[in-house]
């Protein structure tokens, strides 16, 4: 299974991977039932989770809803620390994740907009360097593991600020390499194999370092770097399969 998932992640274009994964999870989930781990999103219980990633790291992907560590942490944050599930909110979700998509769409309290260049889950298809909505439109923006792909992340974040309402907030997660004090970019690296070596994935154009929060602040947004995972016990972290090193980057527009 580890080699199979590693092959899928590395070789199958994302739109096809999304379509295939629904049938895949429906078949596979029944074989992973158990009591060692609980996914807080779909509330399923499993003996182990599926491997995931370019290296096929074990015990990461929920067999049912396909959540990863970051998705489970975001879901718990939304539940415990925000009014996302109760307030009337206008939400823009960039590159909507499967684990969230149907659940967010079913919420009666949010006006839910999805956007991506290619994803079959997205209602709108546009380049986020120039978002086709008026300023002060959205209460919430979700954009996770996207800014490592874009040409000009500063322009994208300025666009997020523009379309956020005053008092609005966003969650903007990226892969962080904690061995880097500053974000690593080299625009001379264009070969997909070299990008995987240098940036961790063939379609990444940078690897964010510890300065990510400061990069977000250049847009004028207020940035909270929240060590939310450490509000859980060691037993809960293992039960939910959360990453101990995941910082939540929650930005706000004054």
PyMOL commands that set and color helices and strands:
alter all, ss='L'
color gray80, all
select helices_A, chain A and resi 2-11+14-32+69-81+98-105+153-163+192-199+212-217+228-231+234-240
alter helices_A, ss='H'
color red, helices_A
select strands_A, chain A and resi 33-38+45-46+50-52+57-61+89-94+110-115+138-143+164-171+184-185+206-207+222-226+248-252
alter strands_A, ss='S'
color yellow, strands_A
deselect
rebuild
show_as cartoon
